[in-house]
């Protein structure tokens, strides 16, 4: 690649920041990255890595608790050592942060510890040091939203970043909020032995996700003993000794040992000096960016959760890479959020990519659709899997794959063939004629494609 002597300054060491730093360094730029808490940012230290580690443990507990159904002798519910569990989670997060730091250092990136801000479009200030730059990337992330009458205390009333300091697994956990984060933690703690009550302000869990997938998940939740309160909005959460009380807007009261608040995220942009530098925010307070991550100031870019795009590590990382490719004059494709594969790490997992069911049902996108329950898949039968499905969408005129949904264990892995098909504009014929292993869950994707072939146009 061509040499560049450009100076790049980055605020934030999460996926958006450190991936941008790696790209810029590999293109020959002089890169300085400012990070307050540790490389990897909140994603690695408090959010994605810890939560998914907890979920992996809960998935193992689910398998062990269901061993008798597979013909294995079981001694009953699997016990949980909270001290070891949370200790392992935090240790893995620190290890991952150290791995990121080592990788960044190996590329020659200078890392400055401290709180940073913009001191103008081309200057980043950390403490009493001003760092001049030809281009700046801001990637400070976001933080849990706090409701006025439901303030976390870190002991009984919690946000998800405070869970890993608990001395025990909550006996009776009330989860307020049934979006992705709420559903994931409700699923995990139910499997770990908590009695979970999920408070949802909407009619169903995961109100913004595929309806068929949400229905399956809610059925699983209820069957496993979770209490799901639909159309129930929390008005306040208070402490009563070692108990918590959640008061709903209709006057009902829910009591438990702990309450987890999952009511959204807010951008961490306060104190960054964005307004003084001319960087515009949208009406929600997020940084406004275009499809190559530029802000309203041409030399200032932004990536990650602070932009209000899909709050996924993969999106943050891609925004950061695109910003550096663009800033350093490389060829770049603007980000396409419609091609992002996403997973909700519940049990079962829900993975999606491409066109949504609502877009098809509303007539915004014409599409053929096939949905196959996993109950008919031989590998699913062998594993005792009875919940889930695969769904594929394709254009009626060209049979090009538009997207899909997978509800299954490890759906995060199974979605890849659909994601490749969407990105590469493969047809259902091409997907159907690709070999799959027998028996395998992925065989259902090929079968769904074969079913779509009967509706596809004949170009002969």
C-alpha positions, -999 to +999 in steps of 0.1 A: +000+000+000+011+036-006+029+055+021+012+082+040+025+106+065-009+117+077-015+122+114-045+105+128-059+111+163-086+087+177-108+092+208-120+059+221-104+024+221-135+003+214-140-016+182-146+016+162-114+032+175-089+003+176-099-011+142-096+024+127-061+027+144-050-006+129-061+004+094-045+038+096-012+024+109-011-002+082-015+026+056+015+043+071-001+070+091+011+083+125-016+072+148-024+083+184-053+067+202-067+081+235-086+057+257-097+063+293-106+028+306-087+002+285-083-010+250-114-027+237-135-001+254-169-009+270-175-036+243-147-057+257-146-046+293-182-043+304-207-051+276-203-076+247-175-098+259-187-102+295-224-107+285-216-133+259-193-151+283-222-152+308-245-164+281-221-192+270-222-204+306-259-203+308-262-222+275-241-250+290-263-251+320-293-255+297-277-284+280-268-301+313-303-296+327-317-313+297-293-342+297-320-366+310-340-360+278-311-374+258-309-406+279-282-394+303-285-397+341-289-363+357-286-353+393-310-323+388-305-286+383-269-275+377-255-254+405-237-221+399-206-208+417-212-170+413-177-160+425-160-183+400-185-174+372-181-136+376-144-139+383-139-158+350-160-133+331-139-103+343-107-122+338-116-130+302-126-094+295-092-082+308-074-108+288-092-097+256-084-061+264-047-070+268-048-089+234-062-058+217-035-036+233-008-059+222-021-059+186-024-021+185+011-017+199+026-041+174+013-019+146+031+011+161+000+030+174+007+053+203-019+048+231-025+077+255-043+069+287-068+096+297-100+114+290-098+132+256-118+159+239-117+180+207-098+213+210-108+222+175-113+202+142-076+192+140-066+189+177-073+163+203-066+173+239-057+147+266-050+163+299-025+191+292-013+176+259-026+187+225-023+162+197-024+177+162-040+156+135-049+158+098-080+137+106-097+128+139-120+099+146-143+101+176-156+068+190-165+073+226-194+048+226-226+050+246-237+043+282-269+028+298-298+051+300-310+060+335-346+067+343-353+094+369-373+071+392-352+040+387-316+049+395-292+019+398-274+015+431-251-013+420-264-037+446-300-045+440-310-021+413-286-026+384-276-018+349-259-046+330-224-033+336-229-038+374-240-075+373-205-089+374-197-075+409-227-093+425-218-119+452-245-143+441-269-152+413-301-132+418-328-154+432-357-134+418-346-111+390-369-085+375-357-074+341-372-041+329-371-038+292-377-066+266-354-054+238-323-073+228-303-067+260-333-074+283-341-106+264-305-118+264-301-114+302-335-127+310-327-158+290-293-163+306-303-158+342-334-181+338-310-208+327-286-201+356-314-207+381-330-172+387-367-168+388-371-142+361-399-117+356-396-098+323-414-065+322-422-055+286-439-022+277-449-037+243-473-066+235-445-090+230-408-094+237-383-081+210-409-057+196-385-045+168-375-079+156-390-106+134-424-114+147-422-152+141-388-153+159-401-132+189-432-155+192-409-186+194-387-170+220-415-159+242-431-194+241-397-208+252-394-182+280-429-191+294-424-228+290-392-226+311-410-208+339-403-172+331-430-146+339-435-123+310-456-092+316-466-077+283-480-042+279-465-033+313-444-002+317-423+004+348-429+037+365-404+034+393-379+009+409-371+013+446-353-006+474-369-021+505-340-036+524-327-066+505-357-065+482-367-044+452-401-031+442-410-023+407-442-002+404-459-003+370-478+026+354-511+008+359-505+005+397-494-031+399-463-040+419-437-066+412-412-077+439-379-095+436-344-097+450-328-077+422-339-056+393-319-052+360-327-021+340-323-025+302-340+006+289-317+018+261-284+036+255-273+072+254-243+085+234-212+093+255-206+127+239-208+150+269-175+169+274-160+160+240-161+196+228-181+186+197-203+217+195-173+241+198-156+222+170-187+224+148-197+187+149-235+184+147-256+160+167-290+147+156-322+153+175-315+123+198-280+136+207-261+111+185-233+123+162-246+128+127-224+109+101-227+100+064-220+066+049-183+071+050-184+081+087-178+118+081-194+143+105-204+178+096-167+188+099-149+173+069-117+163+089-137+148+118-151+113+116-172+092+140-178+055+145-197+032+168-225+036+192-221+074+195-235+076+159-268+059+167-263+034+139-269-003+146-252-008+180-231-037+171-193-042+174-191-053+138-208-020+126-185+001+148-155-016+135-166-012+099-174+024+104-139+030+118-122+012+090-142+030+064-134+064+080-097+057+078-098+044+042-117+075+032-095+099+052-063+084+038-075+084+002-081+047-003-109+033-024-139+027-001-175+014-003-200+033+018-214+012+046-245-008+038-264-013+070-290-034+052-263-061+048-254-063+084-259-097+100-270-095+136-277-120+164-297-119+196-279-143+220-309-157+237-315-195+239-324-202+211-304-175+193-321-153+167-299-143+137-310-120+109-296-104+077-310-084+049-347-076+042-371-076+072-404-093+075-421-059+081-407-045+048-421-075+029-454-075+046-459-037+041-452-041+004-420-020+005-400-050-008-415-076-031-403-110-020-409-148-020-406-163+014-402-198+028-401-208+065-391-242+077-394-254+113-363-271+127-385-298+141-382-316+108-344-314+107-327-347+115-297-331+133-322-311+154-340-343+164-308-359+174-298-330+196-333-327+211-339-293+196-376-286+192-378-248+189-367-227+160-369-223+122-351-210+091-367-184+069-355-171+035-365-142+013-358-139-024-368-116-052-397-129-072-383-117-106-346-128-103-347-152-073-318-133-058-316-140-020-327-109-001-323-120+035-332-145+061-339-154+097-325-183+117-338-192+151-317-220+165-288-229+188-257-212+173-278-192+148-250-167+149-229-193+130-257-206+108-266-171+094-233-168+075-244-187+043-274-163+041-252-133+047-228-144+019-258-149-004-271-114+003-237-097-001-228-116-033-263-115-047-266-153-050-298-168-063-318-195-045-307-219-072-271-213-063-277-217-026-298-248-032-272-265-053-244-260-028-234-291-008-243-293+029-233-318+054-258-345+064-270-344+090-266-307+099-288-278+109-274-259+079-292-285+057-324-266+065-311-235+047-304-256+015-339-272+018-355-237+022-337-226-009-349-257-028-385-249-018-381-213-031-369-227-064-404-239-073-416-203-071-386-188-089-390-176-126-379-199-154-351-183-175-346-212-198 
